[in-house]
Amino acid sequence: MKKKMLHTFGAVAAAVIMLASCGNPSTETQATSAAGTAGAGTTAVQTEAAGTAEGKDSVIVTMPTTSEPESGFDPAYGWGAGEHVHEPLIQSTLTVTTKDLKIEKDLATDYQMSEDGLTWTVKIRDGVMFTDGEKLTASDVAFTYNNVKEKSTVNDFTMLKEAVAVDDTTVEFHMEKPYSIWPYTMAIVGIVPEHAYDESYGQHPIGSGRYIMKQWDKGQQVIFEANPDYYGEQPKMKKVTVLFMEEEAALAAAQAGQVDVAHTAASYSDLSLDGYSLFSVASVDNRGFNLPATKAEEKDGLLVGNDFTSDPAVRKAINIGINREEMIQNVLNGHGTPAYSICDKMPWYNPDSEVSYDPEAAVKLLEEAGWTAGSDGIREKDGVRAEMTLMFSSGDSVRQALAEDTANQLKALGISVKTEGVGWDVAYDRAQSEPLVWGWGAHTPMELYNIYHSKAETGLAEYSPYANETVDRYMDQALETDLEGSYGLWQKAQWDGATGVTQDGDIPWIWLCNVDHLYFVRDGLTVADQKIHPHGHGWSIVNNVDEWDWK
Amino acid sequence: MKKRLCWNQRTKTLILLAVAVFYLAGVAVWGLVGRESALVTDFSRKNLTPSLSYLFGTDWLGRDMLARTVTGLSISIIIGVCAAAVSAVIAGLLGVAAATLGKKVDAVITWLIDLIMGIPHILLLILISFAAGKGLTGVILGVSLTHWTSLARVIRAEVLQLKESTYIRTAEKLGHSKWRIAKKHMLPHLIPQFLVGLVLLFPHAILHEASITFLGFGLSTEQPAIGVILSESMKYLVTGKWWLALFPGLMLVLTVMLFDLLGECLRKLTDPGSVHR
């Protein structure tokens, strides 16, 4: 049946192409295998025809429609430095993250933090040009940072007081408070030219990065061309076309041979496509759920805390009562790795977070804590039933499947879990009292802080009620020390031998899996080694598109 | 009319009516009883093609699509019945009020009908459903508040026409009270129109429930609603899992057609023009 449908698709596709190409039949040899689905299809076909002859140096990549930067390619509105961090391509950054997520210099030739941690002095490369021919100076850097501090709504720049250009190649960052992981922020903020910046900068960006944005058809595609004056190594891929489409459209485009790299999901991973192979990238794009760690009470009309999950024994039992390997097989067709923290495999990850699946121990924990099975098999203690609602964002099939599988697995422990699809308009508030399936994972330890550190106003962490003074203190210290020294402190915040957020500690969040990012890649294309992808299935793949190669 | 041997139009209509009612009631009850099994997920049986044990196949969470489809349809039927009943009551009240309470009231009600008919149905539905917090109440409110207009018009016209008819005027001249005229002479004439109108609202209500849920403004995604099933299946059609969309879609069409047929039958049975064929 599948075959038959593919044939039908093929026939329709061929017909479309025949109609589309009767104007100039000579150039369309390659296109006979391609189908025209959307407007973007036509462009793809043309591009391909242009790059076939000898040594292809262009590539067509698909991305989810949500990857298209709504407010343009402006770091102040989230380009590179948004919810999903990535290298900004068009602009260059002061530092870059390496494959093992340490820091390397890019525009910066040297950076130093003062003794008190309140001043960062950065020397920048001399002789770097913007693509409009103007020189990039320290005042552009200072302008960029002051601008993002003022405007950015998607990333936090409150630790920065002000950036000052001392001379043409030296910039000083004056901080409000010590922030040892500042180099990770410097790795995502693309430097914009002060002389060519206005409100519409995002629509036609100018930078000093590896690529120049040539064309942007909103809702369809962006075309990048290599920057001939780039100060680093010349990109091997001279032209990069990014098409924005849903997974099913990307699959259809790959089936029709229109694209070189098509993003895809685990549910499509068992398909085999002629001329393509599945390319899987490890990620820290984790999925997990919060377990409110305080007793239920009403605060300003909002229910905060949960009587059932506030028992540490319950949280521990859930953490070891979930078979992550089986879940990854069930939900992701095996394309994932078990997650034990928000930052698996990062330099600041504490391996003590890892646990092994042990249902007997989980049951024992519950029994010892006084949760005994009632007549219907669901446990109870002092009139509190062992039940909770596990929410997921509606329409996200992976999160829904994770929630369902969690519910099935926890039932075996005598815990009743109801699943519910919710919209993000209510999810944040409801997660204060009920578990929600979240997705996190970024290239900065700040995420640990955001999840586990208590806030001054409430005394509880932001996304799910939890507080531990010792954990807070380690993270505060980590921000005050130097970068190299901070890694150890971030690890101690997770587990210091006595307390923390792991199985032996408070375990206020359960981490389930890191979702591998999957792509169908055309045979012959070598996608360069990827760093561990952060949350977001979009731009990360093209972080190093300049190093990709055709065989 | 040609004479038929034993099954005349009326018997045939009655049989059709019985079949339709039986099917719809059956689906509604089966769906409610089987609601639990529609929610069961079992990853050991995911993505199965239709077979004897799973007639409609299973989806990516290993849910039985037959149970889901039937439960989804029963939810649709219940929403349809509620929404159609509410809109029919609104239509009846406003239609009669417009025709009997004088020029000014008539003008206001006619204006209201025009206003609501002037806005595209689905748009108004989405607005109301979203404002009422989506979910079951949102959908029922949305469908009921948008579907009464055409029936209200029919009722209003019918009452206006009746008011001018000779036998009503004669009754008035004979000194009967207004209430008695309404009850004895007008109501029997209106009831068939009203009933048929009510039944013909069902298919509309069901289709609109399915469509706003499909668009994501109706029932929540863990519910086995037809709209949810169909919108989920879109993602898997491209991988050749045709059964996820085909059977639920067919069942939806069948249900809607049966309701339509039911309305037709009722009309034939109650309309004086066709009742004796």
Boltz contact constraints between the chains, C-beta under 6 A:
constraints:
  - contact:
      token1: [A, 2]
      token2: [B, 240]
      max_distance: 6.0
  - contact:
      token1: [A, 5]
      token2: [B, 240]
      max_distance: 6.0
  - contact:
      token1: [A, 248]
      token2: [B, 235]
      max_distance: 6.0
  - contact:
      token1: [A, 248]
      token2: [B, 238]
      max_distance: 6.0
  - contact:
      token1: [A, 251]
      token2: [B, 238]
      max_distance: 6.0
  - contact:
      token1: [A, 252]
      token2: [B, 238]
      max_distance: 6.0
  - contact:
      token1: [A, 267]
      token2: [B, 60]
      max_distance: 6.0
  - contact:
      token1: [A, 268]
      token2: [B, 239]
      max_distance: 6.0
  - contact:
      token1: [A, 330]
      token2: [B, 43]
      max_distance: 6.0
  - contact:
      token1: [A, 394]
      token2: [B, 221]
      max_distance: 6.0
  - contact:
      token1: [A, 401]
      token2: [B, 61]
      max_distance: 6.0
  - contact:
      token1: [A, 404]
      token2: [B, 41]
      max_distance: 6.0
  - contact:
      token1: [A, 404]
      token2: [B, 61]
      max_distance: 6.0
  - contact:
      token1: [A, 419]
      token2: [B, 222]
      max_distance: 6.0
  - contact:
      token1: [A, 420]
      token2: [B, 222]
      max_distance: 6.0
  - contact:
      token1: [A, 421]
      token2: [B, 220]
      max_distance: 6.0
  - contact:
      token1: [A, 421]
      token2: [B, 221]
      max_distance: 6.0
  - contact:
      token1: [A, 421]
      token2: [B, 222]
      max_distance: 6.0
